[in-house]
Amino acid sequence: MLIKIKNQKLKLALMLALPLALSACSDDEVEVIKEVEVIKEVEVIVEVPAPVPTPVDVSYEVTITNLTNAQPLSPAAVVLHADGNLFEVGMVPSVELEKMAEGGMNTGLLALGMASASGAGAIGPGASETISVKVQDITDAKLSITTMLVNTNDAFTGLNALDLSSLAAGDSWSTTAGVYDAGTEVNSEMAGTMPGPADGGEGFNPTRTDTGFVSMHPGVVTSDDGLTNSVLTVQHKFDNPAIHIMVTRTE
Amino acid sequence: MKQITKLLTVSALTFATTQSFAANVTVEIKNLTQGLYFTPIATVAHTSDSSLFEVGEMASSEIQEMAEGGSLAGLTTIATAINADMLAETAAGPLAPTAKVSGSFMTADSNTVLSIVAMILPSNDGFIGLDNWTIPTEAGTYTVYLNAYDAGTEANDEIIGGGAPGVPGMPAPPFLTLGTNGSGVTATETNTMIHIHPGNIGDDSATDGKSDVTNTVHRWLNPVAKVTVTVQ
């Protein structure tokens, strides 16, 4: 802190107020010329560093509702990122996306964001969960959400890179989302290939056996509808949309 | 007291060009499916009192030849006759799964609505459809998702046959991997009007079974296409 005091015509009363302002400074930084008994005027110029602005929290609540009949959803990844896409129809899926879509593991996708939050657990059919995520000072983040339909080989649903810049505090925005296919594991529906309760089989496997691109999902066939080796039944069929999403900016 | 001088930056002003009814329109069509192809796509801007197809009504012979065999000949003739604007780029070739195609045209004053049709492969008479979508007059980018329709003109037997109107079976272009010797899923078409397609059934045998399409590859859920329209 630098305090400079110019000696001008001065009223003593003003001088008496100065020690308080100077108390935080060492004496050698201060030049004070006193002429007592003379009426003086003092101009005090105090230069302090610009105050560090207090970070402003920007918080969102994301409520996900499972609209399917018998497809539990893996713990959802709610990711705030600056740019780019977590998934898009036609793109080659990232390993992080593959791990989520095949095995319900969301840690890789969560790490891609400048802020992110995971759901506490699986969201069962008919259930919903509200997940909070907070970032500071950034109101134009992109919001992405992903969650696996666990009784499938590599089906997932969610939202990619929603621009939040027009969402003011207190605003809500809703949508529904269809089901995507990660394109990393062939939709065999066979025993041992799906991590959900209908099978209890394998989750993530680094070998890619399908198209290699993200697309909309063609749906599960099931043994009831002509796929002989499927362990899925008519109960596990789904159609679009699979989830309802509500985003509320709370601050 | 310090004098602080502020430098004011004046942002450049962009002047909008004089608006007329004609619009410079860019249309991008993306195939969202995992295993379906679209035949060359008719993208047509036309007057609002015309219509290429109407859900719940019988398909015209021109829609029938598009939906059963992918031919745009009849639709192109109609488009020319009604002074419609038609995109050449989207009609250039088949559109593979997740591929996209785009083109731009300057639409005429009176051509205020957009229609899009293309056959879905493999299918008997399935097509993607956009029917008389009003082209916005305000500049911007707009997104429309398309469903799969059934022309109602041919039974969905799902076996290899012909693509000419009235010839049963599906066309089998070389880029499709189809089975053979299917016995036929059905021989009748209950709803002979244009309707939402019930979807392919398929089977899991490449050499027999009911269908020549593969049930884990050639099914779909709506929407099947994404249309992005940019009006300048």
Interface residues (C-beta under 8 A of the other chain):
Chain A: V89 G90 G178 V179 D181 G183 V186 N187 S188 E189 T211 F213 V214 S215 M216 H217 P218 G219 V221 D225 G226 L227 T228 N229 D239 N240
Chain B: K30 L32 T33 Q34 G35 P97 T98 A99 K100 G199 I201 G202 D203 D204 K210 N215 T216 V217 H218 R219 W220 L221 N222 P223 V224 K226
